Structure formats: C-alpha cells, structure tokens
Amino acid sequence: MQDPKDTFLWRNRVALAGGVLLLLAAHMLSSGVRQGDTLARPQGLVSEALRPFQAASSRMGHSAGDLFHHYFMLASVARENQHLKEEVGQLNQRQARMVELELENHRLAELLDLKEAIDLKVVAADVIASDATGIARTMVLSQGSGSGLLPGMGVIATGGVVGKLISSSPTASRLMLLNDHNCAIDAFVQRSRSRGIVSGVADDGVIMKYVERTEDIKVGDPVVTSGLDGVFPRGLLIGSVFAIERKGPGLFLNISIKPAADLRKLEQVLVIVQTPPHLADSGAS
C-alpha cells in the first residue's frame, strides 16, 4: 500500500496551499469586498494589525526626508558661515592696514614738523632690524651711504635724540642707541646749564656723567644737546633728570636720565647729514 507522504499532494502541499491563498487574494482584490461582508473582517483585522507598521514607516519616511533637508540646510549654512568668516577676516585685515597707514602718516607728519623745526638737512629712514642678542643696543636703518649716511652722524626721532650711526653700507646703516654704554653725547641741563656727557650703562638705563657735585640739578630738569660735539645742533631734547645721587666721596654726581624718545618703539627716524651751521661758520672763520 502506498505511503500517503509519497503522494503528489503531500510533497507539494506548501506550494499548493500558497497558490490557493494567492488565488483567493487575487479574487478578493479583483472583485472587491462589500461592507459588512464576512470576508471584510479578516481584511479589516489585517489592516488594523498593519496600521502601526504603516504609520511607523510613514514617520520614518518623513523623518528621513526631514533629515536630508536639514542636512543640506546645515551644509549650506556652514558654507555661508565660512564665507562670512573669510569676508570678516579680510575686512579686519583692511581695517588694520588702514589704521597702520593712518598711524604711519601721523608719524611721518611729526617727522616732517621736526625736520622743519631743526632747519637742517636730514634723511628719513625706517628701522628694519634690531640687535637680537641684547649685548649691543643697536638698530639697522633702511638708508645707507647711498643716501649720504655716514658713521658718526646724529639720529633723532619725534621724541628727541636717539643715538648715532656707527657704520653704513650703500643701502643700510647701523644706529647705536642712546642707552648703549659706548654712546656719548655732549649735553647740558637746560635750567642750570650744567654740562656733562650723556651715555648708556652696561646693564640698562641712561646717565649723565661728569657733572660736578656743586651743580644745581633737580629731578625733572630737561637735558638737551650742547651743540659742542659737531654732531647735534644745540637744544635738541635728550631726556629729563629722574634721579640724583650725591653719596660717596666722588667729585661728580650720579644722575639718571629718562630718555625723551621711547627707544624700544622706534619705527622711523631722521639722520642729521648736515653739520650744525654755527659750528661750520666758526670752523671757517
């Protein structure tokens, strides 16, 4: 007797059942189901069962759409922000440059006024470098012997005397500052006419040497060039007295000078290339 499991229906039961269900579903879709029909109940139950999944799918679709929309909006905003940052950076650069040009014009105007005040031939120069070691207090200027600058010439700024030239090449020169211990400028105290030599000190600062202890010197007295060294004309401001010491058995006072010019912030200077007129006249006579 044949085993029921070896029959065609048993072996293909899954495929046949699936086919019947598919035919039933196709018939229901094609013929439609009237409201209240018995077959509508399973359909309603299926619809109710699938509704949460359909709603979730719809929300996910909307969420995905919103996500992509927000992403592209954020990317656009990021690009716009970057562009605005670049524009702001350019505007800041332009503003800084305009401020710098205004300050430079102001300094040049002050130098022009100083040039007219001393009534001597001068050459304007920019400070392009300074001594990095701190051993020597010097600076490099943008003009040299090609512009008539020679060692020994005096250098001034809008604040006052700043030093002397110690070397020059065709296109540059080196300035030795007032606070270098090798610098020496003949000067006197403007109020009392007490004469001495203004020089730098090894550690730091500026002093006035060789002023006798009996001289009338007070804190705040202006110190100016004497005009006797053939470098600077008479009466250029060097600085002011800010400390006086009379201690010890020495013959001279210890006088500390505060330079009128800020030697650490020099940018443009004037080099005096003409011998002071009264000295030239006296030498010719």
Residue, then its C-alpha position, 0 to 999 in steps of 0.5 A: m500500500q502506498d505511503p500517503k507522504d509519497t503522494f503528489l499532494w503531500r510533497n507539494r502541499v506548501a506550494l499548493a496551499g500558497g497558490v490557493l491563498l494567492l488565488l483567493a487574494a487575487h479574487m478578493l482584490s479583483s472583485g472587491v469586498r462589500q461592507g459588512d461582508t464576512l470576508a471584510r473582517p479578516q481584511g479589516l483585522v489585517s489592516e488594523a494589525l498593519r496600521p502601526f507598521q504603516a504609520a511607523s514607516s510613514r514617520m520614518g519616511h518623513s523623518a528621513g526626508d526631514l533629515f536630508h533637508h536639514y542636512f543640506m540646510l546645515a551644509s549650506v549654512a556652514r558654507e555661508n558661515q565660512h564665507l562670512k568668516e573669510e569676508v570678516g577676516q579680510l575686512n579686519q585685515r583692511q581695517a588694520r592696514m588702514v589704521e597702520l597707514e593712518l598711524e604711519n602718516h601721523r608719524l611721518a607728519e611729526l617727522l616732517d614738523l621736526k625736520e622743519a623745526i631743526d632747519l637742517k638737512v636730514v634723511a628719513a629712514d625706517v628701522i628694519a632690524s634690531d640687535a637680537t642678542g641684547i649685548a649691543r643696543t643697536m638698530v639697522l636703518s633702511q638708508g645707507s651711504g647711498s643716501g649720504l649716511l655716514p658713521g658718526m652722524g646724529v639720529i633723532a626721532t619725534g621724541g628727541v635724540v636717539g643715538k648715532l650711526i656707527s657704520s653704513s653700507p650703500t643701502a643700510s646703516r647701523l644706529m647705536l642707541l642712546n642707552d648703549h654704554n659706548c654712546a656719548i653725547d655732549a649735553f647740558v641741563q637746560r635750567s642750570r646749564s650744567r654740562g656733562i656727557v650723556s651715555g648708556v650703562a652696561d646693564d640698562g638705563v641712561i646717565m649723565k656723567y661728569v657733572e660736578r657735585t656743586e651743580d644745581i640739578k633737580v629731578g625733572d630738569p630737561v637735558v638737551t644737546s650742547g651743540l659742542d660735539g659737531v654732531f647735534p645742533r644745540g637744544l635738541l631734547i635728550g631726556s629729563v633728570f629722574a634721579i640724583e645721587r650725591k653719596g660717596p666721596g666722588l667729585f661728580l654726581n650720579i644722575s639718571i636720565k629718562p630718555a625723551a624718545d621711547l627707544r624700544k618703539l622706534e619705527q622711523v627716524l631722521v639722520i642729521v647729514q648736515t653739520p650744525p651751521h654755527l659750528a661750520d661758520s666758526g670752523a671757517s672763520 
